[in-house]
Amino acid sequence: MKTIAQLSGVEFLRQCNRIRHGVDEVLKNTKVMEIRRRTPDYKDDDTAEERKAKYDAQAKKNINDILDIMLEEKPEETIKLFNLLIVLDKDEKEPTGLEMLMTGIEIISDRRVMDFLLSLMRLGDQVTAA
């Protein structure tokens, strides 16, 4: 099994395009971008401290809602996206949950990969906001 970080040339570009389409599909089907945009209800007389507390509480709720959708309500969508980050060798079976977790840690530990994925997310923000 290889990860996207180990691909090169044409193979890398094709996998990037598959990921791009996969991210778009997952974002549409899970409504993650809508959840990310949820903001707290501020009152005019909220202090800076109260605003920060409301912001932090909303951010935590948003993350929890996203994780509930991605891991519980739509795990099939999530695993399809995870599978785009790896390339199985011929006749290699799908990795177990633990193997996938370890591979995920390897992938997100590579700063270049995270920069790439965050760029895709920002691009998705720009496209869906337009």
N, C-alpha and C positions, 0 to 999 in steps of 0.2 A: 504494500500500500504506500502510495506517495501522497503528500499534501501539496496544496497549491504552491507552497513556498519552494517546493523541489522541482517544479515544472520549469521548462525553459522554452523560449522561442514561440513558435506557432502553437504548440500545445498549451502554453501559458495563456496566450491571447484568446484562444478558443474557450478555455475554461473560465477566463474572466468574463467573457460575453455570456456564457451560461449562468454564471453567478449573477451578473447584472439582471438578466431576465428573471432568475430565481428570486432575487431580492425584491424586484418589482411585484412579482406575483404574491410573495409572502406579505409584503406591505399592504397590498390591496385586500387580500383575504383575511388578514388579521386586524386591520385598521390600527396598526401600531402607531402610525404617524399621527392619527387623530388623538390617540391617547397621549402621545408625547407633547401635543400642543395644549393639553388641558392646563389651565392656570387657576390659582386660588382666587377666591372671592375676597378682594381687599375692600376695606371700608376707608372712607376719606380720613377718618381720625385714627387709623392704625399707626402705631409707632413703627420705627424702623425695625425694632426687635420683633414686634408682632408680625410684620410683613415677612421677615426672614423665617420666622417659625411657620407661618402659613405656606411659604414657598417650599421649605424643607418637607413639610407634611405632604404637600401636593406632589412633590417630586418622588417621595417614597411611595405614595399611593400609585402614581403613574407606573413606576418600575414594577411594583407588585402586580398591577393589572396586566402589564405587558407579559410578565413571567407566567401569570395564570393562563393567559391566552396561548402563549407559545408552548408552554410545557404541559398544560392540562387540556385545554379546549381544542387546540389545533396542533398536537404533536406531530401529526403526519406532515404538515407544512414545514415544521421546524426541522424534522429529520431530512426532508428532501433538500432543504437548504444546506444543512450540515454535510450531506453527501456530496454536494458540489465542491466542498473544500478538500475532498480527497479523490484519488483516482485508484481504483482497485486494479490489481494485476489480473490477467486473464484467469478465470476459474477461481478467483479469490472470493470467499463469501463475505457478506456484510459483517463489519466488525461488531463485537458485543458492545454493550453500553459502556463498560469500563474502558475498552479499547478506544471507543469514540471519545470518551472523556479525556483520556490521556492524549489522544491526537489533538483534541480541541485545545488542551493546555499548551501543547507544543506549538500549535498554530498561533494562538493569541500571545504567546511569549515572543514571537518574532515581530519586532516593532514594525518592520516593513509591511507585513501582512495586515497588522492592525491599522496602520496608516492608510493602506489601500481600502480596507473595509469601511473605515470612517469616511473616507472620501466618497465611497459609493453611497453611504448614508446621507452625507451632505448633498450629494447630487440628487438623491431622491427627495430631499427636503425642497430643493430648488424647483424640481420638476413638478412636484405635487402642489407647491405653493403658487405656481404660475397659472 
